[in-house]
Amino acid sequence: MSQPTKRDRILDAAEALFAERGYDGVTLRQIASEAGVDVALASYHFGKKLDLFNAVFERRAEALNRSRLEALRNVQRESAPAFPTVEQIIEAFLRPLELTQENADPGWRHYLALIAYVNNSTYWGKQMMSKLFDDLVQEFIAALRGALPGASDENLYWCYHNLSGALTLTFAQTERIDTLSKGKCLSSDFQAAYDHMIPFVAAGFRQVCQKN
């Protein structure tokens, strides 16, 4: 396996530090030190800290979106000419994220923790999440319209809002569930997290979107 370039080391270090401390808790000098490079090199490759923050956030988004869209297209092909079920659509939306969190590359866990930070921020959430993930979300909302005929857009989007909150907490791995359950549930048990989230969310969509 080839060694990461200095540019990649800077991105990896920034990803880990931003995920742990947020944007304001990290300096470009700290990132350079963590990456083992001079701060001038970090500035040369990325410019200001904000430019580096954007580069980190954008780096893995395409691959993440592609894996989830492929999962959706697969269930759509398998179900044709009928629509996929709500459960199939939610699984296609969520299961690739479980596999990502289980990835041996710790950078993916840092990246998803960073998404949790951005998604939960009144400042960063609107501009950064929308730019990279809205098109994907709209694809899934469109699929859910087919699975839930008659559902109002209002109900679909509120259900997605609740899904996004559960997902953000799973990304963040705050260990809150570890404490509450006295160790019976672990935020690091990704399979259990998604095995419970998928039917819970699907049932929520059905209950809200099919009510009279």
C-alpha positions in Angstrom: 0.0 0.0 0.0 1.4 3.4 -1.0 2.1 5.9 1.7 -0.3 8.9 1.9 0.9 12.1 0.3 1.5 15.1 2.5 -1.7 16.6 1.1 -3.6 13.5 2.2 -2.0 13.7 5.6 -3.1 17.2 6.0 -6.7 16.3 5.1 -6.7 13.3 7.4 -5.4 15.3 10.3 -7.9 18.1 9.7 -10.7 15.6 9.4 -9.9 14.0 12.8 -9.4 17.3 14.6 -12.5 19.1 13.1 -14.6 16.0 14.0 -13.3 16.1 17.6 -13.2 19.8 18.3 -15.3 21.6 15.7 -14.2 24.3 13.4 -13.5 26.9 16.0 -11.6 24.6 18.2 -8.8 23.9 15.7 -6.0 26.1 14.2 -4.2 25.5 11.0 -1.0 25.2 13.0 -2.4 22.4 15.0 -3.5 20.6 11.9 -0.1 21.0 10.3 1.5 19.7 13.5 -0.8 16.7 13.6 0.0 16.0 10.0 3.8 16.4 10.6 4.2 19.2 8.0 5.0 22.9 8.2 2.0 25.2 8.5 3.2 27.0 5.3 2.7 23.7 3.4 -0.9 23.4 4.7 -1.5 27.0 3.6 0.1 26.3 0.2 -2.2 23.3 -0.5 -5.5 24.7 0.9 -5.2 28.4 1.7 -7.2 29.5 4.7 -8.7 27.2 7.4 -12.1 27.6 5.9 -10.9 26.3 2.5 -9.4 23.3 4.2 -12.6 22.7 6.2 -14.6 22.7 2.9 -12.0 20.4 1.3 -12.3 17.9 4.1 -16.1 17.9 4.1 -16.3 17.5 0.3 -13.6 14.8 0.0 -15.7 11.7 0.9 -19.1 13.0 0.0 -19.2 11.7 -3.6 -18.3 8.2 -2.6 -20.8 8.2 0.2 -23.6 9.4 -2.0 -22.7 7.0 -4.8 -22.9 3.9 -2.5 -26.3 5.0 -1.2 -27.7 5.8 -4.6 -26.5 2.5 -6.0 -28.3 0.7 -3.1 -31.5 2.6 -4.0 -31.2 1.8 -7.7 -30.7 -1.9 -6.9 -33.9 -2.2 -4.9 -35.8 -0.2 -7.5 -34.6 -2.7 -10.2 -35.5 -5.7 -8.0 -39.0 -4.4 -7.3 -39.9 -3.2 -10.7 -42.5 -2.7 -12.0 -43.8 -2.1 -8.4 -42.2 0.4 -6.1 -39.8 -0.8 -3.4 -41.3 -1.0 0.1 -40.6 1.7 2.7 -38.4 -0.8 4.5 -36.3 -1.4 1.4 -35.9 2.3 0.7 -34.8 3.1 4.3 -32.4 0.2 4.3 -30.9 1.4 1.1 -30.5 4.9 2.7 -29.0 3.6 5.9 -27.2 0.3 5.5 -24.3 1.8 3.4 -23.6 4.1 6.3 -23.3 1.2 8.7 -20.7 -0.4 6.4 -18.9 2.9 6.2 -18.7 3.2 10.0 -17.5 -0.4 10.2 -14.7 0.4 7.7 -11.2 -0.3 8.9 -10.2 3.2 7.8 -10.8 5.4 10.9 -11.0 8.4 8.6 -14.6 7.3 7.7 -15.7 7.4 11.3 -14.0 10.8 11.7 -15.9 12.0 8.5 -19.3 10.8 9.8 -18.6 12.5 13.1 -17.8 15.6 11.2 -21.2 15.3 9.4 -22.9 15.0 12.7 -21.2 18.2 13.8 -22.1 20.1 10.7 -25.7 18.8 10.5 -26.3 19.9 14.1 -24.9 23.4 13.5 -27.2 26.4 12.8 -24.3 28.0 11.0 -22.7 25.2 9.0 -25.7 22.9 8.5 -27.7 24.8 6.0 -24.9 25.8 3.6 -22.7 22.7 3.7 -25.3 19.8 4.1 -27.5 21.3 1.4 -24.7 21.7 -1.1 -23.5 18.1 -0.9 -26.5 15.9 0.2 -29.8 17.5 -0.8 -29.9 16.0 -4.3 -29.4 12.5 -2.8 -32.1 13.1 -0.1 -34.5 14.2 -2.7 -34.0 11.0 -4.7 -35.0 9.0 -1.6 -37.9 11.3 -0.8 -39.2 10.7 -4.4 -38.9 6.9 -3.9 -40.8 7.2 -0.6 -43.6 9.0 -2.4 -44.0 6.0 -4.6 -44.0 3.6 -1.6 -46.4 5.8 0.3 -49.1 7.0 -2.2 -51.1 9.9 -0.8 -48.5 10.9 1.7 -48.1 14.7 1.9 -44.8 16.3 1.3 -45.1 17.9 4.8 -45.3 14.5 6.5 -42.5 13.0 4.3 -40.1 15.8 5.2 -40.9 15.8 8.9 -40.3 12.1 9.0 -37.0 12.7 7.2 -36.2 15.3 9.8 -36.6 12.8 12.5 -34.5 10.2 10.6 -31.7 12.8 10.2 -31.7 13.4 13.9 -31.3 9.7 14.7 -28.6 9.4 12.1 -26.7 12.4 13.5 -26.6 10.9 17.0 -25.4 7.6 15.6 -22.6 9.3 13.6 -21.6 11.3 16.7 -21.0 8.3 19.0 -21.5 10.4 22.1 -21.8 7.2 24.2 -25.0 8.5 25.8 -26.8 5.3 25.1 -23.9 3.4 26.7 -24.4 5.3 29.9 -28.2 5.2 29.9 -28.3 1.4 29.3 -25.4 0.7 31.7 -23.5 -1.0 28.9 -26.3 -3.1 27.5 -26.2 -0.9 24.3 -23.0 0.5 22.8 -22.8 3.4 20.4 -19.9 1.6 18.8 -22.1 -1.4 17.9 -23.0 -0.1 14.5 -24.8 -3.2 13.4 -27.1 -3.1 16.3 -27.6 0.7 15.8 -28.7 0.3 12.2 -30.6 -3.0 12.8 -32.8 -1.1 15.2 -33.0 2.2 13.3 -34.2 0.8 10.0 -37.4 -0.8 11.2 -38.0 2.0 13.7 -37.8 4.7 11.0 -39.8 2.7 8.5 -42.6 2.2 11.0 -42.5 5.9 11.7 -42.9 6.8 8.1 -45.8 4.4 7.7 -47.6 5.6 10.8 -47.2 9.3 10.0 -47.6 9.3 6.2 -50.5 6.8 6.0 -52.7 8.4 8.7 -56.0 9.8 7.6 
